[in-house]
Amino acid sequence: MMMVIVNMTVMNILETKTLKTKNKKRWW
């Protein structure tokens, strides 16, 4: 589904920004 792909992309971008801000906190 497209929504799943979009959701994964958004989560990936958010994870990247979070890792840049504080790389000691991990979502996965």
Backbone as a ProteinNet text record, in pm:
[ID]
protein_1_A
[PRIMARY]
MMMVIVNMTVMNILETKTLKTKNKKRWW
[TERTIARY]
84.3	0	87.7	36.8	113.6	126.7	22.2	26.6	138.2	158.1	263.9	400.6	419.7	548.1	570	465.2	477.2	505.9	437.5	458.2	601.7	653.2	790.6	889.4	861.8	951.3	951.2	832.1	821.7	891.7	871.9	936.5	1087.9	1133.1	1277	1335.1	1264.3	1310.8	1311.2	1205.2	1197.8	1307.9	1334.8	1440.3	1575.7	1597.7	1724.8	1741.7	1634	1642.3	1662.9	1598.2	1614.2	1756.8	1812.7	1949.2	2047.1	2017.9	2105.9	2098.7	1977.7	1961.5	2020	1976.3	2025.5	2041.3	2164.2	2187	2192.9	2171.3	2170.3	2031.7	1929.4	1792.3	1761.4	1714.1	1683	1536.4	1471.1	1330.5	1317.7	1408.9	1394.8	1485
-121.1	0	125.9	228.7	353.2	417.4	407.9	469.6	408.9	279.1	213.8	266.5	280.2	330.3	474.3	555.7	695.8	701.2	617.1	615.7	575.3	473.8	430.9	540.8	611.3	719.3	831.8	867.6	974.6	932.4	808.9	761.4	760.2	724.9	722.3	862.9	960.7	1099.8	1148.1	1116.5	1158.6	1091.7	966.3	895.8	959.3	997.7	1060.5	1193.4	1272.8	1401.7	1379.7	1276.7	1247.7	1202.6	1120.3	1073.5	1189.3	1284.7	1401.2	1485	1498.1	1579.7	1509.3	1385.9	1309.4	1165.1	1124.3	991.3	883.9	919.4	816.3	755.5	827.6	774.2	702	577.1	497.2	457.2	469.9	431.3	281.7	223.1	80.9	-3.2
0	0	0	-61.3	-67.9	69.4	149.5	283	367	353.7	431.4	388.3	257.5	206.8	252.6	243.6	286.4	436.1	512.2	656.9	690	622.8	647.2	609.9	500.9	459.3	561.8	608.5	708.1	836.7	879.4	1001.7	984.6	864.7	839.2	848.8	791.8	798	942.8	1015.7	1155.3	1236.5	1206.7	1278.7	1249.9	1125.7	1088.9	1161.7	1166.2	1236.2	1385	1440	1582.3	1611.1	1523.7	1543.8	1533.5	1446.5	1435.3	1562.2	1617.7	1736.8	1858.7	1883.4	1997.6	1953.4	1927.4	1870.8	1978.1	2104.2	2207.4	2223.1	2172.4	2178.5	2048.4	2059	1939.5	1941.3	1824.6	1814.5	1795.4	1717.4	1684.4	1772.9
[MASK]
++++++++++++++++++++++++++++

